[in-house]
Amino acid sequence: DAGVTQSPTHLIKTRGQHVTLRCSPISGHKSVSWYQQVLGQGPQFIFQYYEKEERGRGNFPDRFSARQFPNYSSELNVNALLLGDSALYLCASSLGRLTGELFFGEGSRLTVL
Amino acid sequence: EDQVTQSPEALRLQEGESSSLNCSYTVSGLRGLFWYRQDPGKGPEFLFTLYSAGEEKEKERLKATLTKKESFLHITAPKPEDSATYLCAVPDAYSGAGSYQLTFGKGTKLSVIP
């Protein structure tokens, strides 16, 4: 069975540009979350979507936005990129409710120059 | 604000040398503590869920335990393939739908030398 897939795997942007990251959850998973992982740190929660509705937002500026599509795939958008946005962006899906068992993709490595 | 602190930051072990990793947490009303393994360049992989003090879970050479203030990940007779960063996490919030929103610690980078 296919796991969580993310694209692109690596990308380089310059300050001020915007980026769109994509995620396909495991088939049957309706909950998708996005996390940012800076080098040497643990993942930090950005957004959670469940049944196409935003269900949670972490402490990130409005430059970060996301959405979930009818097929449960998701996009994370970041506008006006800053150097500090350089990180590994992880997408995770889960099967049910009240669970901390998340299935992570391999991430999108964003470098902002 | 919920806090998760892991120690040590890095640990080097000889193959077969058992040890423990620590995860201390400050949360109000723990709804679970989760352990993940992360290999370089990969996303975290779920290992264990612990819900109540005294609970233990085992998987191969790993055993996770939970007290009221901390969790331990015990590694018995580790092998080089156990080398990875081990992350613990607690639920930060729950919206009433879908999965928990997790607060992760910084992780412990384990290196097992042959």
Interface residues (C-beta under 8 A of the other chain):
Chain A: V4 K30 S31 S33 Y35 G40 Q41 G42 P43 Q44 F45 Q48 Y49 Y50 E51 E53 R55 G56 G58 L90 A92 S94 G96 R97 L98 T99 G100 E101 L102 F103 F104 G105 E106 G107
Chain B: V4 R31 G32 F34 G41 K42 G43 P44 E45 F46 T49 L87 A89 P91 D92 A93 Y94 S95 G96 A97 G98 S99 Y100 Q101 L102 T103 F104 G105 K106 G107
